[in-house]
Amino acid sequence: MFVTPEVNVNELLELMMSSDLGQSEIVSQKCKDACKHLARAMEEVQKEADRRQNWPPTIQRIYDSVLEMTTDAFARFDTIDDLKATQKQKNYLSVRLIMFIEVSMTTLQIIDTNIELRMANIQAETELQENKGEKNEDHNRSPTTEMEEC
């Protein structure tokens, strides 16, 4: 399972809303740093593709859809500097994309965790059924059978 790096979106929002234009470069750099952290987390998600082979198709489609949207958001983030807009507008868009990416990464993590919990639950139920089966076999054995084994 992957861990999403923490991104301080509140700090980015506060910097973005400040009227000091000197903050613009700081916001821009913090957004780029946050995007790099999230990109590393995204790489970890993509490395774990083999874990998702046995997932139900519906969950796999949802997961793939969120993954695709997140990848698209990363691509859009890379084009922000090319926009014909003020630095404040670019920063605003950057923060919003970072927020979207962070929510998407959390969504991927929730789906992954939910599947892990379901698999653990299935495993526990299977073990419980096996244990019940063994106990039933012990109760069904006759004293003669037990003596023959000795």
N, C-alpha and C positions, 0 to 999 in steps of 0.2 A: 504494500500500500504506500502511496506517496503522501508527502506532507507539503502543503502549500506554504511557501514562505510568507511571512507577515509583511503586508504592505500597509503603511499608515496613510490611508485614504483621507482621514480627517485632517491630517497635517497638510496634505496636498490641497484639499479644499480651502483651508484657511489661507494658505499662501496664494492660491489662485484668486481668492476674493479680495485680497488686500489691494489697496489702490496704488501702492508703491510699485512703479514700473521696474525698479531695480530687482524686484522679486521674480520677475518673469523668467530670467535665466535660471534661477534656483528651481522654480517649479518645473521648467522644462527638463533640467538635469535630474531632478528627483523622479519625474515620470519615466525618463529613460532608464534610470536605475531600477525602478519598480518593474518595468517591463522586462528587463534582463533577469531579475529574480523569478518572475512568473514564467519566463521562457525556459529557465532551467527546470522548474517544476513540471512544465509541459513536456519536456524531454523525458522526464522520469515516467510520466503517464504513458507516453508512446512506447517506452521500453517494456512496459508490463503488458503488452498486447496478448501474450500467450496465456495470461491469467483469464482473459475474457473469452476464450474459445468455447467454453461450455455454458455460456450465459444464455438465458432465453432470448429468442430473436427480438421480441418487443423491447426488452431492456437494452439489447445491443444496438438497436436502431436509435433509441433515445440517446444513448451514450455517444454513438457516432455522430449524431446530429449536433449535440452540444460540443463535441470535439471539433467538428467542422466550423461551427460558429466562432469558437475560440481561436482557431487557427486563422480564420478570416479577420478577426479583430486584431490579431498580431500583425497581419499583413497591412491592414489599414493604419495601424499605429506607425508603421515604418514610412508611410507616405505623408504624414502630417506636416513635416517640414517643407514639403513641396507645395503645400496649399498657399493660395494667395489670400492670406488673412493676417490679421494683427497677431502679435505674439500672445496677447491675452486670449484671443479666440482659439489659437492653437493649443494653448495651455488648458483651456476649458475642455476642448475636445480630447486632449490627452488624458486628463483626469477622468473623464467619463469613460473612455475606453479602458483605462486601468481598472476602474470600478467594475465594468462589464466583465473583463477578463477574470478579475478576482472572484466575482460571483459564479462565473462559468467553471472555474477551477474548483470552487467549493461544491458546486453541483456534481461535478465528476467524482469528487471525493465522497459525497453522500451516496451516490449510486454504487460506487465501489464498496463502501462500508456496508451498505444494505445487502449487497450480494454476499459479502463475506459472512455477515450475520445469518443470512438464510442458509448458506452452506454449512455453517457451524451447527445451526439448528437441525438441519437434515442429518448431519453426522451424529448428533446427540440422540436423535430419535432412532436412528439405525442401531446405534449401540444399545439403547434401551430395549429395543425389540429383540436384539440378539441376546441380551442378558435375560430377558423374560423367557425366551426360548430355551436357554440353558437351564433355568430354574424349573421350567415345566418338564424338561427331560429328566431332571433329578427327582422330581416328585412322582413321575410316572414309572420310575424304575422299581422293580419288585425287589424285596429282600433277597430272593434267590439269585437274582442277577448280580447284586452287589457281592454276595458271598462267592459266586463263581469267579468274579474278578480278583478277589483276594487270593 
